[in-house]
């Protein structure tokens, strides 16, 4: 069911529209109720701030990064009618604590699963292309956050901010998040990636960074479902035995697993069959390792071109941290449970915007949602939620279609094939000009 259909059904009998009503139109109430039941917070008590309103207040924490949480609740008009027109700050805090983190997390997961099943995505050789990578988030410097998440340490001491490590699974053509796991910074990305395995869809290719090389992890990924393939750059010291040479730069190889890995991962065989492909770009040779051993289904020319899509997840992280959070590196919450709740709200807000961008291009085959400007689309969507006041409820789909037309106008310039961004560290700009030496008079 499309978002436009949700709009039409939700407001068929509405009389008074506000921002929270429009937000609610994009989430099935049954889905929210299912999330509450899974987290054990469902209640029949009629409160000033219902659970649905609290969920969207948490989403609003990312949409309105500079506003206090209580002001966001008032701006979205999320409370039920009562004596007081505005929501007290203490009521928002208590409501967030009552809701907890699991309900928002289940809402994100259920919405991501439904969105992946409803929308059509670009495919490569009959597979959906996914990517996995990790990112760090900085939290408020409190004792509770430090004990829960830990901080970076070096020879000069501890980093002043606790950090949360997150690992995500993203569909590369749309930047839609399918799953995400986060924990303290002491938990490695490999462990978080293992938690993503239940969310891997059938008929998919997942692109990993070089650091995810673990035969146990890759074997579990490959055997999770039907055609759940993987690919990552081959290490320089990779030990393998050539089983069958497909061409000069393409071979089927055998990788031997270690006793430690077989002890850690149940069912891991002594050897794994993989495909080692080499190619050259600008005089430099690259090698990728993958589970796609069928050379007829996955031709060499296609295999050497697909790995470049892994960079799309880096762009998605940039959209979350730089655009949605306006480059404010530190999360708001001061307690670990609220930090995790805020992160789930961030992922939910990000996916809501991505779903509307998918809705905008669903009838335009030659336009990918990743070719729309995330920042400009986000601003138009926020304005739609806050300022669109149709004369009657039947006019709301008309306003929504106008929003879709606006989003389709936010196209990015075509990618430059020769553009190159070397990984370098830029010099930090000086606050004051440097003093030049005065010439010595003779």
Order of alpha helices (4+ residues) and beta strands (2+ residues): alpha-alpha-alpha-alpha-alpha-alpha-alpha-beta-beta-alpha-beta-beta-beta-alpha-beta-alpha-beta-beta-beta-alpha-beta-beta-alpha-alpha-alpha-alpha-alpha
